[in-house]
Amino acid sequence: MRRDIHSLFDLGYVTVSPEMKFEVSKKIREEYENERHYYALHGASIQLPEDINRRPNRSALTWHNENRFKG
């Protein structure tokens, strides 16, 4: 994951849905000037590693969406 996207993920401004789609919070517009770049990625499928063991955990993503993502 890119450093900027990882930071936004940690802060709850972006997330990955359990369907492995990239989602961007509407609140990012309030705090960042270059949000257009991120909104262009909204709804895109993420690239998954070939190795199943390295793929994102769906239950962890569900937790992030329910507890961290700013929607």
C-alpha angles and dihedrals in degrees: 000000000000115000095242093049091045090054092049089048091052090049092048098246093117133025143171116242120227084254087063095249122142112240130190125206119237087226092069088078090064095057109027130056098203098054093127089076091057096042088056086064095048112123095012119136113246121235109254124210115251089233106081090208091063096051121108116274110247094212091051090050090050089052091049091050093049099039110024111022113097092212 
